[in-house]
Amino acid sequence: MSKLHFKNKWILVTGASSGLGEEMARQLAFQHQANLILLARRKDKLELLKAELEKDAKVSVRVIVADLSNLEDVDRAIDGILKDGQLYGAILNAGVTYFGRHAELPWEQFQTMLQTNVVSVVRLTNRLVDHFETTGNEGGLLIVSSMAAILPIPYQSAYSATKAFVLSFANALTHEIKNPLFSLTVYLPGGIVTEMTAGENFHDLQGWLMPVKEAAKDGIYAFQSRKSTYIPGLLNRIGGYFMNLLPKKFIAGKMSKVYERALLKAEKGNN
């Protein structure tokens, strides 16, 4: 299967108002001359990014304001995106996390995480795969998961579980796809320097986090190259390999100490 070519093609990016999604949109526009459909909740940030990319990168940009924790918004958004039949690819990046003791995670916040990280991803993937299977068009889908999918992280228990679901779902689904011109890629970065990791709880873990520009570049490479599953960074890939050899209980126990120490330090600083 040949590489994807993004020039003058329409690419959807969810969670495009900040962090990894915003940086992926910039790189797709400036380095690949892709036209973009930017989807997120914050209209003001999307409109600013749209103006920048249209002026400086000379690409076409559409903005869709939607809350992916709301299924009605998800359906409304994808109806509009697929209506003209021009979509070439999609990056499902939007997600939310929680770093803290699971017992202290409010149920409403967990439901929002589940709806955003799992339900919306499955709903959008269903519609996108059906579109490309029906039309036979060339294209691709990149789903952003996380290394937390293969390494359960204490104090991010629910987040890890949502990302594990996405990984398992996509890896199985790819074998059901019949269109030889369409590819499904799962991207598993480690922690990234974004708004999502800017809180006090993550302060002591900043040295572990990947620069967002590097993470975006690697994600686009995996997408364009039609990788099935891709972990960015040599050390991360080596770590991912050994994680499959060592007992999960042992690895999670080691990570628990690191994350608990960071959490306790953040709590102490807030008191």
Backbone hydrogen bonds, N-H to C=O, Kabsch-Sander energy under -0.5 kcal/mol:
donor,donor_aa,acceptor,acceptor_aa,energy
4,L,224,Q,-2.3
8,N,33,Q,-2.9
9,K,6,F,-2.5
10,W,86,Q,-0.7
11,I,9,K,-0.5
11,I,35,N,-2.4
12,L,89,G,-2.5
13,V,37,I,-2.7
14,T,91,I,-2.4
15,G,39,L,-1.4
16,A,39,L,-1.8
18,S,15,G,-0.7
21,G,18,S,-0.7
22,E,18,S,-1.5
23,E,19,G,-2.2
24,M,20,L,-2.7
25,A,21,G,-2.2
26,R,22,E,-2.2
27,Q,23,E,-2.5
28,L,24,M,-2.6
29,A,25,A,-2.0
30,F,26,R,-3.1
31,Q,27,Q,-2.0
32,H,27,Q,-0.8
32,H,28,L,-0.6
33,Q,29,A,-1.0
34,A,28,L,-2.4
35,N,9,K,-2.3
36,L,60,S,-2.2
37,I,11,I,-2.7
38,L,36,L,-0.6
38,L,62,R,-3.0
39,L,13,V,-2.4
39,L,37,I,-0.5
40,A,64,I,-1.5
43,K,41,R,-1.0
46,L,42,R,-1.9
47,E,43,K,-2.7
48,L,44,D,-1.9
49,L,45,K,-2.1
50,K,46,L,-2.6
51,A,47,E,-2.4
52,E,48,L,-2.1
53,L,49,L,-2.6
54,E,50,K,-2.5
55,K,51,A,-2.0
56,D,52,E,-3.0
57,A,52,E,-0.5
57,A,53,L,-1.4
58,K,53,L,-0.6
59,V,53,L,-1.0
62,R,36,L,-2.9
64,I,38,L,-2.9
66,A,40,A,-2.2
66,A,64,I,-0.6
68,L,66,A,-0.7
70,N,67,D,-2.1
71,L,69,S,-0.6
74,V,70,N,-2.0
75,D,71,L,-2.4
76,R,72,E,-2.3
77,A,73,D,-2.6
78,I,74,V,-2.4
79,D,75,D,-2.1
80,G,76,R,-1.7
81,I,77,A,-2.2
82,L,78,I,-2.1
83,K,79,D,-0.7
85,G,82,L,-0.9
88,Y,10,W,-2.8
89,G,10,W,-1.5
90,A,140,G,-1.6
91,I,12,L,-3.1
92,L,90,A,-0.5
92,L,142,L,-2.9
93,N,91,I,-1.2
100,G,98,Y,-0.6
100,G,155,Y,-2.6
104,E,101,R,-1.9
105,L,102,H,-1.8
110,F,106,P,-2.2
111,Q,107,W,-2.4
112,T,108,E,-1.9
113,M,109,Q,-2.1
114,L,110,F,-2.7
115,Q,111,Q,-2.8
116,T,112,T,-2.4
117,N,113,M,-3.1
118,V,114,L,-1.8
119,V,114,L,-2.1
120,S,115,Q,-2.7
122,V,118,V,-2.6
123,R,119,V,-2.6
124,L,120,S,-2.8
125,T,121,V,-2.5
126,N,122,V,-2.7
127,R,123,R,-1.9
128,L,124,L,-2.7
129,V,125,T,-3.0
130,D,126,N,-2.1
131,H,127,R,-2.1
132,F,128,L,-2.3
133,E,129,V,-2.6
134,T,130,D,-2.4
135,T,131,H,-2.5
136,G,132,F,-1.8
139,G,181,L,-2.1
140,G,88,Y,-1.4
141,L,183,S,-2.3
142,L,90,A,-3.0
143,I,141,L,-0.5
143,I,185,T,-3.0
144,V,92,L,-2.4
144,V,142,L,-0.5
145,S,143,I,-0.8
145,S,187,Y,-3.1
147,M,189,P,-2.5
149,A,146,S,-2.1
150,I,147,M,-1.3
151,L,147,M,-1.5
156,Q,153,I,-1.9
160,S,156,Q,-2.9
161,A,157,S,-1.9
162,T,158,A,-2.1
163,K,159,Y,-2.1
164,A,160,S,-2.1
165,F,161,A,-2.1
166,V,162,T,-1.9
167,L,163,K,-2.0
168,S,164,A,-2.5
169,F,165,F,-3.0
170,A,166,V,-2.5
171,N,167,L,-2.5
172,A,168,S,-1.8
173,L,169,F,-2.6
174,T,170,A,-2.2
175,H,172,A,-1.2
176,E,173,L,-2.5
177,I,173,L,-0.7
177,I,174,T,-0.6
182,F,179,N,-1.5
183,S,139,G,-1.3
185,T,141,L,-3.0
186,V,228,S,-2.4
187,Y,143,I,-2.7
187,Y,185,T,-0.5
188,L,230,Y,-3.0
193,V,210,M,-2.4
194,T,192,I,-1.2
197,T,194,T,-0.9
198,A,195,E,-1.6
202,F,199,G,-1.1
203,H,200,E,-1.5
205,L,202,F,-1.9
206,Q,203,H,-1.2
208,W,205,L,-2.1
209,L,206,Q,-1.4
210,M,191,G,-3.1
215,A,211,P,-2.2
216,A,212,V,-2.5
217,K,213,K,-2.2
218,D,214,E,-2.3
219,G,215,A,-2.1
220,I,216,A,-2.4
221,Y,217,K,-2.1
222,A,218,D,-2.3
223,F,219,G,-2.3
224,Q,220,I,-3.1
225,S,221,Y,-2.4
226,R,223,F,-1.1
227,K,222,A,-2.3
230,Y,186,V,-2.4
237,R,233,G,-2.3
238,I,234,L,-2.6
239,G,235,L,-2.8
240,G,236,N,-2.8
241,Y,237,R,-1.9
242,F,238,I,-2.2
243,M,239,G,-2.0
244,N,240,G,-0.9
244,N,241,Y,-0.7
245,L,242,F,-1.1
246,L,242,F,-2.2
251,I,247,P,-2.0
252,A,248,K,-3.0
253,G,249,K,-1.7
254,K,250,F,-1.8
255,M,251,I,-2.5
256,S,252,A,-2.3
257,K,253,G,-1.3
258,V,254,K,-1.3
259,Y,255,M,-2.7
260,E,256,S,-2.7
261,R,257,K,-1.9
262,A,258,V,-1.9
263,L,259,Y,-2.4
264,L,260,E,-2.8
265,K,261,R,-2.0
266,A,262,A,-2.0
267,E,263,L,-2.5
268,K,264,L,-2.4
269,G,265,K,-1.9
270,N,266,A,-1.3
271,N,267,E,-0.7
271,N,268,K,-0.7
